[in-house]
Amino acid sequence: MDYILGLNLISAGELTLIGVAVYAITQAIKISKIKLANKYLPFVSMILGVLIGLFVGFMQNDSSLYQSGFAGFLVGAGTAGLFTGFKGVAGGYSTEWKPTKEQKNLDMKG
């Protein structure tokens, strides 16, 4: 996160807000009943980062939404792990969907 802050794209508060929001939403998608292969989650995280970055930039009346969107993309990439995304596309993961431990626990409870 220090690297993104060093680019002077957005403030530390905006950076923290985007990072927490992207992480929370990505984790919620992971444990939800949405059947999405884990190999796509880094890309979902990057898209969420851009959207949340644009939203935060708009709400803060930033003059350059481009900078906010780009910072959101970088935060999303860092949150999910850019390497993980490339590994998934390159075939490093199984394409078969398997429930996580959290999803199995939810199924047992409900």
N, C-alpha and C positions, 0 to 999 in steps of 0.2 A: 504494500500500500504506500510505502514511502516513495517508491519510484513514481507512482501516479501523482502523488501530492507534489513531488519535485517538478513535474511537468507544468505546474501552475494552471491546470485545466479547471479545477474546482477547489472549493475550500475543504478543510479537514472535516467539518461538520457534514457537508454534502457527501463527501466520500464515505464517511462512516454510515450515514443513512442509506446510501445505495448498497453498500456492502452487506449490511444487516438485512435489508429487505430482500436482496437477491438470494442470500443464503437461506433465509427463512422460507421463502416461497419454493426454492429448489428442494429443500428438505421436505416440505409439505407435499410436494409432488411425488417425491420418492416413497413416502410412507402411505400415500393415498391409494385408493383402489384404481387409479388411472394406470392402465397397462401401457407403460412407456419403457422401452428398453433403456437400460442404464447408459448405453453408448450415445444416446441422444441428449442426455441431461446437460452435458457441457454446452451444447449449442442452445438449448432452452435457457440456460443460465446467461449466456451472452446476449440473447435476444431480450430477456428480462432486464439485463443490465442497461441496455440501450433505452428500453421503454421507461424504466424507472429513472434513469439519468435525464432523459428528456422531460419527464414529469417534474422531477426535483428542480431542474433548470428553469422550467416554466413557472413553478411556484415561487422560486427565488428571484424571478424577474431578471435572470441572466441575459446579458446582451447577446451571447453566442450559445445557442442551443446545440450547435455542432460540437462545441467543446464538452458540454454536459453529456451528450449522447456518446461521444467517443470515450470519455472517462467511464461512463456506465458500461460500455463494451469491454474496456480493460478490466474493470472490477469484476464483471461477470466471467471473463476469461480466467482471472486470477482466483475467483471463488471456486469455480468448478474444476479448474486445472485444464489449461489449454492442451497439455500433452495427452490427457485422458481422452479428449475429443478426437484428436488425430489418431490415437491408438484404436479407438472404437471404429472409426471409418475405415481404417486400414485392415480391419478384421481381427483385431486383438482380443475381442470379446465374443462370447457366444451370442447368437442372435435370438436364442430361445428365452422367452420371458420367464423369470422365476421370482416368486414373491420373496421380499426381504423378511428378516426376522420380525420386524415391527408389523408387517402385513399379516404374517402368520399368526402373531399374537392377537391382532384385531379380529381375525376370522374365528379364533378360538373363543374369544370373549363374546362376540356378537353373533 
